[in-house]
Amino acid sequence: MARMKFLCDAERCIECNACVTACKNANEVPWGINRRRVVTINDGSPGERSMSVACMHCSDAPCAAVCPVDCFYFTDDGVVLHDKDICIGCGYCFYACPFGAPQFPANVAFGGRGKMDKCTFCGGGPEPDNSPEEFRKYGSNRLAQGKLPLCAEMCSTKALIAGDGDVVSEIFRERVTYRAASGLAWGWGVAYGKPGQRRASGLENKASSQD
C-alpha cells in the first residue's frame, strides 16, 4: 500500500507561490487560512533558500496524539485527515505540529478559534467522496479522482513533489546524485537565466535533460 508524502526541493523552489494560490483556489480555503505557505530563510542574503510548507502527513502525527476528542484519522494510504464535526477548536494540534499546519479561521469572535482546517493532501474528509458537503468542509478530493494534489502539479520548477513516498524519495535521490556528479544546483538562474549565460556555463543541455 502506497504512503502519500510531500517533498519540497529547496534547490528548485523559486518562491513563486503558485502552490499557495493553487491550493486556495482548488479548495476554496476560508479567509485567514493558508493550508500551504512558502517560507524563505536568509531572505536577500547569500544562501537564501525557500521551502513550500504544509501538513507533512506524518506517520506518527503529533497532532493526532494530543487531540482530546480524536478528530484525526489516517487513510489507508497514510494521509492524515480530520473530522470537523468532532473538532472543538481547542488548538492543541496547532501547538503540537512542528510545521504549523493546523490553522484556525480569522473571522470568528475574539477568543474563539472555530473549527480547525489544514492540508488534506487533496483527499477530502469523512463525507462521501466528491460530495457537495465534503467540498464545503474540506475542499477538493483529487485523490478520489485518481489525481495528485494541485499544489504539486502547479509547481513550475517541480520543486514540490507529491505521491507515493517510495517514488518521491527515488526522484529526490536521483536529483541529489545528479547534482553531486555535475555540480548543477537547480534554481532561478537555471530555470530562468538568460539563454546566452546558460550556454556559456554549459547548463543549457543539462537543465533540459532534467524533469
C-alpha positions as CSV (number, residue, x, y, z in Angstrom):
1,M,0.0,0.0,0.0
2,A,1.4,3.4,-1.0
3,R,2.0,6.0,1.7
4,M,1.4,9.5,0.3
5,K,4.1,12.1,1.1
6,F,5.2,15.6,0.1
7,L,8.8,16.7,-0.5
8,C,9.9,20.2,-1.3
9,D,13.3,20.6,-3.0
10,A,14.8,23.8,-1.7
11,E,17.3,23.9,-4.6
12,R,14.5,24.3,-7.1
13,C,12.0,26.4,-5.2
14,I,11.9,30.0,-6.6
15,E,9.3,31.4,-4.2
16,C,6.7,31.9,-6.9
17,N,3.8,30.9,-4.5
18,A,2.0,29.1,-7.3
19,C,1.4,26.2,-4.8
20,V,-0.2,28.5,-2.3
21,T,-2.5,30.0,-5.0
22,A,-3.4,26.7,-6.5
23,C,-4.4,25.3,-3.0
24,K,-6.6,28.3,-2.1
25,N,-8.4,28.2,-5.5
26,A,-8.9,24.4,-5.7
27,N,-10.2,24.1,-2.2
28,E,-11.8,27.4,-1.6
29,V,-9.9,27.8,1.6
30,P,-11.6,30.0,4.2
31,W,-10.4,33.6,4.7
32,G,-7.4,33.9,7.0
33,I,-6.2,30.3,6.4
34,N,-3.3,29.1,4.3
35,R,-3.1,25.4,4.1
36,R,0.2,25.8,2.3
37,R,2.8,28.6,2.6
38,V,6.3,29.4,1.3
39,V,8.9,30.1,3.9
40,T,12.2,31.9,3.0
41,I,15.3,31.6,5.1
42,N,18.2,34.2,4.8
43,D,16.0,36.4,2.6
44,G,18.1,38.6,0.4
45,S,21.4,37.2,1.7
46,P,23.8,34.6,0.4
47,G,22.5,31.2,0.9
48,E,18.8,32.2,0.6
49,R,16.5,29.2,0.4
50,S,12.7,28.9,0.1
51,M,10.6,26.0,1.1
52,S,6.9,25.2,0.5
53,V,5.4,24.0,3.8
54,A,2.1,22.3,4.7
55,C,0.9,19.3,6.6
56,M,3.5,16.6,6.1
57,H,1.0,13.8,6.9
58,C,3.4,12.3,9.5
59,S,3.4,8.6,10.0
60,D,3.3,9.3,13.8
61,A,1.3,12.5,13.7
62,P,1.8,14.6,16.9
63,C,-1.5,16.5,16.2
64,A,-3.4,13.2,16.4
65,A,-1.5,12.3,19.6
66,V,-2.6,15.4,21.5
67,C,-6.2,15.8,20.2
68,P,-8.5,15.3,23.2
69,V,-11.5,14.3,21.0
70,D,-9.7,12.1,18.5
71,C,-10.9,14.1,15.4
72,F,-7.8,12.9,13.4
73,Y,-7.7,9.7,11.5
74,F,-5.4,8.0,8.9
75,T,-6.5,6.8,5.5
76,D,-5.2,3.6,4.0
77,D,-2.6,5.5,2.0
78,G,-1.2,7.4,5.1
79,V,-3.0,10.7,4.6
80,V,-3.8,12.4,7.9
81,L,-7.4,13.8,7.8
82,H,-9.7,15.2,10.5
83,D,-13.4,15.4,11.2
84,K,-14.7,19.0,11.6
85,D,-17.9,17.7,13.2
86,I,-15.8,16.4,16.1
87,C,-13.2,19.2,16.3
88,I,-13.8,21.5,19.3
89,G,-11.2,24.1,18.3
90,C,-9.0,23.7,21.4
91,G,-5.8,24.4,19.5
92,Y,-3.7,21.6,20.9
93,C,-2.9,20.3,17.4
94,F,-1.6,23.8,16.4
95,Y,0.9,23.8,19.3
96,A,1.9,20.2,18.7
97,C,2.6,20.4,15.0
98,P,6.2,21.3,14.1
99,F,5.1,22.6,10.7
100,G,2.3,24.9,12.0
101,A,-0.1,23.1,9.7
102,P,-3.4,23.3,11.7
103,Q,-5.0,26.7,11.0
104,F,-8.0,28.5,12.6
105,P,-10.3,31.0,10.8
106,A,-9.7,34.7,11.5
107,N,-13.4,35.7,11.1
108,V,-14.7,34.4,14.5
109,A,-15.3,36.2,17.7
110,F,-12.4,37.3,19.9
111,G,-11.2,34.4,22.0
112,G,-12.9,31.8,19.7
113,R,-11.0,29.6,17.4
114,G,-13.6,27.9,15.3
115,K,-13.1,24.6,13.5
116,M,-9.5,23.7,12.7
117,D,-8.5,23.5,9.0
118,K,-5.4,22.0,7.4
119,C,-4.0,20.5,4.2
120,T,-5.8,17.3,3.3
121,F,-3.4,16.2,0.5
122,C,-6.4,17.0,-1.6
123,G,-8.0,13.9,0.0
124,G,-11.3,15.4,1.3
125,G,-12.8,14.3,4.6
126,P,-15.1,11.7,6.1
127,E,-18.1,12.6,4.0
128,P,-18.9,10.7,0.7
129,D,-16.2,11.3,-1.9
130,N,-16.6,14.4,-4.0
131,S,-20.0,15.2,-2.4
132,P,-21.0,18.9,-2.0
133,E,-20.8,18.6,1.8
134,E,-17.2,17.2,1.6
135,F,-16.2,20.0,-0.7
136,R,-17.8,22.7,1.5
137,K,-15.9,21.4,4.6
138,Y,-12.6,20.1,3.2
139,G,-12.2,21.2,-0.4
140,S,-11.4,19.1,-3.5
141,N,-10.9,15.3,-3.2
142,R,-8.5,14.9,-6.1
143,L,-7.2,11.5,-4.7
144,A,-10.6,10.0,-5.2
145,Q,-10.4,11.2,-8.8
146,G,-7.0,9.5,-9.3
147,K,-5.1,12.8,-9.2
148,L,-2.3,14.2,-7.1
149,P,-2.6,17.5,-5.0
150,L,-2.9,20.5,-7.3
151,C,-0.1,22.4,-5.4
152,A,2.5,19.9,-6.6
153,E,1.0,19.7,-10.1
154,M,1.2,23.5,-10.5
155,C,4.8,23.9,-9.2
156,S,6.7,25.5,-12.2
157,T,10.1,24.1,-11.3
158,K,8.9,20.8,-9.9
159,A,10.4,21.7,-6.5
160,L,7.3,20.4,-4.8
161,I,6.6,16.8,-5.5
162,A,3.9,14.6,-4.0
163,G,2.8,11.0,-4.3
164,D,3.9,7.5,-3.2
165,G,6.7,8.0,-0.6
166,D,8.9,5.4,-2.3
167,V,8.6,7.1,-5.7
168,V,9.1,10.6,-4.2
169,S,12.2,9.6,-2.4
170,E,13.6,7.9,-5.5
171,I,13.1,11.1,-7.5
172,F,14.9,13.1,-4.9
173,R,17.7,10.6,-4.7
174,E,18.3,10.8,-8.4
175,R,18.3,14.6,-8.2
176,V,20.9,14.7,-5.4
177,T,23.1,12.1,-7.2
178,Y,23.0,14.2,-10.4
179,R,23.9,17.4,-8.6
180,A,26.8,15.8,-6.8
181,A,28.1,14.5,-10.2
182,S,27.6,17.6,-12.2
183,G,27.8,20.5,-9.7
184,L,24.5,21.8,-11.1
185,A,22.1,23.3,-8.5
186,W,18.7,23.9,-9.9
187,G,17.2,27.3,-9.1
188,W,16.2,30.6,-10.6
189,G,19.4,31.0,-12.6
190,V,19.0,27.6,-14.2
191,A,15.2,27.8,-14.8
192,Y,15.0,31.4,-16.0
193,G,18.6,32.5,-16.7
194,K,19.4,34.2,-20.0
195,P,20.0,31.7,-22.8
196,G,23.4,33.0,-23.5
197,Q,24.5,32.7,-19.9
198,R,23.2,29.2,-19.8
199,R,25.0,28.1,-22.9
200,A,28.3,29.7,-21.8
201,S,28.1,27.8,-18.5
202,G,27.2,24.5,-20.1
203,L,23.8,24.4,-18.4
204,E,21.6,24.5,-21.5
205,N,21.6,20.8,-22.2
206,K,22.0,19.7,-18.6
207,A,18.9,21.6,-17.5
208,S,16.8,20.5,-20.4
209,S,17.5,16.9,-19.6
210,Q,16.1,17.2,-16.0
211,D,12.4,16.7,-15.1
